[in-house]
């Protein structure tokens, strides 16, 4: 059965959340948004392309930083309203130069930085 992006459930702005996860380690790298066209671009090129809500434009991950995400496999959740992208990540995934955007933990009611920026 071929995949049809229009069968997904997008929010009122035509967006769907996407979790990027390292395909080899399982590490969760980041969360971003896609619209239908960004998803189609990603599937066609194999390069993760997201929708920037602030700029109202597409952004191919790594186009300015060089920290590219290559799609290994795209997965759809059971409600068809969230995507999981298994990726091959080059360099840090976060704009703060950390491997993951999830570098702050809440432990005993305190925020703790658990990951420093890469050199």
Residue frames relative to the residue before (quaternion, step in Angstrom):
aa qw qx qy qz dx dy dz
X 1.0000 0.0000 0.0000 0.0000 0.00 0.00 0.00
X 0.3416 -0.7514 0.5229 0.2130 3.59 -0.70 0.98
X 0.4962 -0.6746 0.4794 0.2625 3.54 -1.19 0.69
X 0.1042 -0.7725 0.6254 0.0348 3.55 -1.00 0.92
X 0.3866 -0.7583 0.4752 0.2230 3.63 -0.40 1.19
X 0.6172 0.5613 -0.3607 0.4170 3.60 1.10 -0.49
X 0.5837 0.5785 -0.3769 0.4273 3.61 1.26 -0.12
X 0.5433 0.6065 -0.4025 0.4182 3.59 1.28 -0.08
X 0.4151 -0.6769 0.5450 0.2692 3.55 -1.28 0.38
X 0.1247 -0.7954 0.5928 0.0177 3.55 -0.48 1.28
X 0.5328 -0.6155 0.4578 0.3575 3.60 -1.16 0.44
X 0.7658 -0.3824 0.2593 0.4473 3.58 -1.32 -0.05
X 0.6899 0.4451 -0.2675 0.5044 3.60 1.24 -0.46
X 0.5534 -0.6334 0.3819 0.3829 3.58 1.27 0.16
X 0.5653 0.6094 -0.3651 0.4192 3.57 1.23 0.46
X 0.1405 -0.7499 0.6410 0.0842 3.51 -1.31 0.51
X 0.4341 -0.6970 0.4958 0.2828 3.63 -0.92 0.84
X 0.1264 -0.7728 0.6206 0.0394 3.52 -1.18 0.77
X 0.1938 -0.7443 0.6301 0.1071 3.54 -0.88 1.00
X 0.1943 -0.7578 0.6126 0.1126 3.58 -0.87 0.98
X 0.0341 -0.7998 0.5966 -0.0563 3.53 -0.77 1.16
X 0.4941 -0.6421 0.4928 0.3173 3.57 -0.98 0.82
X 0.4347 -0.7423 0.4481 0.2435 3.58 -0.61 1.11
X 0.7032 0.4662 -0.2729 0.4623 3.60 1.06 -0.64
X 0.7924 0.3338 -0.1635 0.4836 3.58 0.80 -1.01
X 0.4192 -0.7011 0.4722 0.3314 3.59 1.15 -0.56
X 0.4329 0.7096 -0.4560 0.3181 3.59 1.27 -0.02
X 0.3676 -0.6976 0.5699 0.2313 3.57 -0.96 0.92
X 0.2446 -0.8232 0.5047 0.0886 3.56 -0.63 1.18
X 0.7914 -0.1871 0.1867 0.5512 3.57 0.80 -0.98
X 0.2514 -0.7043 0.6318 0.2042 3.50 -1.40 0.09
X 0.0680 0.7819 -0.6162 0.0654 3.56 -0.99 0.83
X 0.4737 -0.6634 0.5082 0.2778 3.55 -1.33 -0.08
X 0.0913 -0.7549 0.6456 0.0704 3.53 -1.24 0.59
X 0.2242 -0.6789 0.6624 0.2238 3.48 -1.31 0.40
X 0.7466 -0.3977 0.2615 0.4648 3.58 -1.24 0.07
X 0.6772 0.5006 -0.3021 0.4468 3.60 0.90 -0.87
X 0.6278 0.5186 -0.3400 0.4704 3.61 1.03 -0.71
X 0.6345 0.5227 -0.3238 0.4683 3.57 1.04 -0.76
X 0.6503 0.5079 -0.3144 0.4693 3.57 0.92 -0.88
X 0.6429 0.5177 -0.3236 0.4625 3.61 0.93 -0.86
X 0.6486 0.5253 -0.3119 0.4540 3.56 0.96 -0.90
X 0.6899 0.4772 -0.2804 0.4665 3.58 0.86 -0.95
X 0.6746 0.4981 -0.2965 0.4569 3.59 1.04 -0.71
X 0.7801 0.3619 -0.1755 0.4792 3.59 0.93 -0.90
X 0.3808 -0.7210 0.4897 0.3089 3.58 1.15 -0.61
X 0.6299 0.4836 -0.3257 0.5132 3.56 1.31 0.13
X 0.4857 -0.6937 0.4466 0.2889 3.57 -0.75 1.05
X 0.0049 -0.7767 0.6272 -0.0574 3.52 -0.76 1.16
X 0.1271 -0.8127 0.5685 0.0148 3.54 -0.70 1.14
X 0.4111 -0.6532 0.5619 0.2978 3.53 -1.38 0.02
X 0.2774 -0.7562 0.5731 0.1512 3.57 -0.76 1.07
X 0.3413 -0.7534 0.5282 0.1921 3.57 -0.57 1.15
X 0.6669 0.5051 -0.3120 0.4504 3.61 1.02 -0.71
X 0.7572 0.3569 -0.1977 0.5100 3.60 0.96 -0.83
X 0.2770 -0.7783 0.5065 0.2468 3.57 1.29 -0.37
X 0.6202 0.4911 -0.3575 0.4964 3.53 0.90 1.03
X 0.5967 -0.5502 0.4445 0.3790 3.53 -1.34 0.26
X 0.0150 0.7660 -0.6403 -0.0552 3.54 -1.25 0.42
X 0.2863 -0.7260 0.6065 0.1519 3.49 -0.82 1.11
X 0.4820 -0.6917 0.4537 0.2887 3.56 -0.64 1.15
X 0.8171 0.2396 -0.2069 0.4818 3.55 -0.81 1.09
X 0.4188 0.7353 -0.4655 0.2593 3.60 1.22 -0.04
X 0.7589 0.2970 -0.2118 0.5394 3.61 1.07 -0.53
X 0.7255 0.4445 -0.2467 0.4640 3.62 1.03 -0.74
X 0.4135 -0.6918 0.4834 0.3417 3.57 1.13 -0.66
X 0.5611 0.5967 -0.3763 0.4330 3.58 1.32 -0.04
X 0.0527 -0.8705 0.4877 -0.0403 3.50 0.54 1.32
X 0.1931 -0.7294 0.6396 0.1469 3.53 -1.26 0.57
X 0.1520 -0.7684 0.6183 0.0643 3.55 -0.76 1.12
X 0.4223 -0.7176 0.4998 0.2388 3.54 -0.82 1.04
X 0.1953 -0.7552 0.6171 0.1031 3.55 -0.92 0.98
X 0.7746 -0.1590 0.1311 0.5979 3.57 0.95 -0.93
X 0.2268 -0.7437 0.6134 0.1386 3.56 -1.09 0.79
X 0.0873 -0.7914 0.6043 0.0286 3.55 -0.96 0.91
X 0.2706 -0.7457 0.5936 0.1351 3.55 -1.18 0.73
X 0.4065 -0.7161 0.5009 0.2667 3.60 -0.88 0.86
X 0.7318 -0.4767 0.2869 0.3935 3.56 -1.32 0.36
X 0.7051 0.4288 -0.2649 0.4988 3.61 1.10 -0.60
X 0.3747 -0.7581 0.4467 0.2923 3.57 1.37 -0.11
X 0.5878 0.5788 -0.3714 0.4261 3.58 1.15 0.64
X 0.7349 0.2559 -0.2006 0.5951 3.57 1.28 0.39
X 0.2233 -0.7754 0.5807 0.1084 3.56 -1.11 0.77
X 0.1768 -0.7285 0.6505 0.1218 3.52 -1.27 0.59
X 0.1175 -0.7923 0.5976 0.0357 3.55 -0.66 1.15
X 0.1970 -0.7401 0.6325 0.1154 3.56 -0.70 1.10
X 0.0290 -0.8500 0.5215 -0.0691 3.55 -0.49 1.23
X 0.3415 -0.6336 0.6429 0.2620 3.46 -1.45 0.25
X 0.1565 -0.8297 0.5348 0.0317 3.57 -0.32 1.31
X 0.1834 -0.7465 0.6312 0.1033 3.56 -0.95 0.96
X 0.8332 0.0558 -0.0728 0.5454 3.59 -0.58 1.14
X 0.7553 -0.3591 0.2725 0.4758 3.57 -1.28 -0.28
X 0.3994 -0.7053 0.5304 0.2482 3.58 -1.14 0.62
X 0.7049 0.4756 -0.2579 0.4587 3.58 1.09 -0.70
X 0.5445 -0.6289 0.4511 0.3231 3.56 -1.12 0.71
X 0.6078 0.5365 -0.3533 0.4668 3.61 1.30 -0.19
X 0.5109 -0.6725 0.3738 0.3833 3.56 1.39 0.16
X 0.4824 0.6159 -0.4617 0.4181 3.56 1.17 0.66
X 0.6466 -0.5343 0.3833 0.3866 3.56 -1.20 0.54
X 0.7982 0.1111 -0.0167 0.5918 3.58 1.01 -0.88
X 0.5085 -0.6248 0.4960 0.3241 3.56 -1.19 0.53
X 0.6587 0.4976 -0.2965 0.4802 3.58 1.24 -0.40
X 0.2262 0.8134 -0.4944 0.2068 3.55 0.59 1.22
X 0.6544 0.4542 -0.3203 0.5127 3.59 1.27 0.14
X 0.1325 -0.7778 0.6119 0.0547 3.56 -0.80 1.05
X 0.2686 -0.7069 0.6221 0.2028 3.54 -1.25 0.49
X 0.0550 0.8064 -0.5767 0.1191 3.52 -0.42 1.30
X 0.8354 -0.0614 -0.0125 0.5460 3.56 -0.69 1.14
X 0.7250 -0.4622 0.2355 0.4531 3.57 0.97 0.90
X 0.6581 0.4783 -0.3047 0.4954 3.58 1.28 0.08
X 0.4127 -0.6684 0.5566 0.2703 3.54 -1.18 0.64
X 0.0441 -0.7980 0.6006 -0.0237 3.56 -0.83 1.03
X 0.3346 -0.7123 0.5791 0.2129 3.57 -0.87 0.95
X 0.1309 -0.8350 0.5338 0.0284 3.56 -0.57 1.19
X 0.7650 0.2393 -0.1436 0.5805 3.57 1.28 -0.03
X 0.2577 -0.7710 0.5664 0.1353 3.55 -0.78 1.03
X 0.6227 -0.5230 0.4081 0.4150 3.60 -1.22 0.36
X 0.4850 -0.6393 0.5098 0.3100 3.55 -1.18 0.62
X 0.5689 -0.6221 0.4207 0.3353 3.57 -1.09 0.68
